[in-house]
Amino acid sequence: MKKFIITLFIFIISFPYTYGQEYGIGSVSTDELFSGGNVVLRKLMKRDYSKAEGSPYLNDEFTKGKIIFNNGKEYDVFTRLNVGSQKFEIKKNINSPASLIDINESVTVQMNNKNYNLHSINLNNEQILAILEDCVEFENISLYYFPRKVIKMPVETGAAAPTTGFTKVPKPKWADASEFLILKDDNWYAIPNSFKKLLSKNIFDPKLLKKYKKSNKLNIKKKESLIELISYFNSI
């Protein structure tokens, strides 16, 4: 039976919630944080991923992290990112129940020594809210990593199944679809997977970009290499 694979992008867009306007240093305890004092917390929703092979998480295990508010207030948590739903799951300690957390653009979640923030981005003429890793930020140009996954679904064509024997039904699979994004002069660009395509996007002056590649070991799939590229164009 002939099968086709289609890609279903999973975006559960969570509009920002309103937080308290002021937080006195030392005035809010960790217990208050987990009772909803500063962020909107909900019991972990039971999403049925059992039929999909793989994992919707950036990392399956909870790791030590922080929730950082723009007033400087910080809370230690255990956290992981569900890139399928674009939401963080947090625990007060490693043995406590997990909760979903909705953040707005004034809150940073730190995980594995990396900072993640909610951004409103426009890609392919589509406005979405996405959690991005901050790679490097300058006034007019910045680099971000967009961790996301898609579900690849097997779709049957309707052809008749064999009358004898057993055919295993293929399962949907979580597949990585992460990409690097550039914010330049208030415009968002997804970094393509080839240098030729990068030239065609006209994010940078083509002559300068070619010159840079000739003089440097540019790897557009590596964060460190892209940070060097962004830093160079910010300096000229």
Secondary structure, DSSP 8 states (H G I E B T S, - for coil): --EEEEEEE-----------S---TT-S-HHHHTTTSSSEEEE------TTSBS-SBSSSS-EEEEEEETTS-EEEEEEEEETTTTEEEEESSTTS--EEEE--TTEEEEETTEEEEEEEEEETTEEEEEEEEEEEE-SSEEEEEE--EEEEEEEE------SSS-------EEEE--EEEEEETTEEEE--SSHHHHHHTTSS-HHHHHHHHHHS---TT-HHHHHHHHHHHHH-
